């Protein structure tokens, strides 16, 4: 979907090696949840909570009604 590609592009600005999967959008009356899994490289420098906070901030800069529900997975070596 177009929104999935936007999110993937945004993540590449944080680190080219980040990828996403299981992306879905759940629209509600007041906001839309963007739910997805993020795969980070095994040597990634941010903690999971730092990364999810950064993604949430960047997505809300684009649209304040979007909220993220993110599961972070480490890439296997």
C-alpha positions in Angstrom: 0.0 0.0 0.0 1.0 3.6 -0.4 1.1 4.2 3.4 3.3 1.1 3.9 5.8 2.5 1.3 5.8 5.9 3.1 6.6 4.3 6.4 9.3 2.1 4.8 10.9 5.2 3.2 10.8 7.1 6.5 12.5 4.2 8.3 15.2 4.1 5.6 16.1 7.7 6.6 16.9 6.4 10.1 18.9 3.4 8.8 19.0 1.9 5.3 19.0 -1.6 6.8 15.7 -1.4 8.6 12.8 -3.2 7.1 9.1 -3.7 8.0 6.6 -6.5 7.6 3.0 -7.3 8.6 1.9 -3.8 8.0 -1.7 -2.9 8.6 -3.8 0.2 9.3 -6.8 0.2 11.7 -8.8 3.4 11.3 -10.9 4.6 14.2 -13.1 7.7 14.9 -10.3 9.8 16.4 -7.0 8.3 15.1 -5.6 5.6 12.9 -3.2 2.9 14.2 -0.3 1.9 12.0 0.6 -1.6 13.2 3.8 -3.2 11.9 6.9 -5.2 12.7 10.3 -3.6 12.3 13.4 -5.6 11.7 16.7 -4.0 12.8 20.3 -5.0 12.1 21.9 -7.0 14.9 24.4 -4.1 15.4 21.8 -1.4 15.5 22.7 1.5 17.9 19.2 2.5 19.2 17.3 0.6 21.8 13.9 -0.8 20.8 12.2 2.0 22.9 14.3 4.7 21.4 13.6 3.5 17.9 9.8 3.2 18.4 9.7 6.7 20.0 11.6 8.1 17.0 9.3 6.4 14.5 6.2 7.6 16.4 7.5 11.2 16.4 8.4 11.2 12.7 5.0 9.7 11.7 3.1 12.2 13.8 5.0 15.0 12.2 3.4 13.9 8.9 0.0 13.2 10.4 -0.9 13.8 14.1 -3.8 11.4 13.9 -1.5 8.4 13.2 -0.4 6.3 16.1 2.1 3.4 15.8 2.0 -0.1 17.3 5.4 -1.5 16.6 7.1 -4.8 17.4 10.8 -4.7 17.0 12.7 -7.8 15.8 16.5 -8.2 15.6 17.9 -9.5 12.3 19.6 -12.8 12.7 23.4 -12.8 12.0 
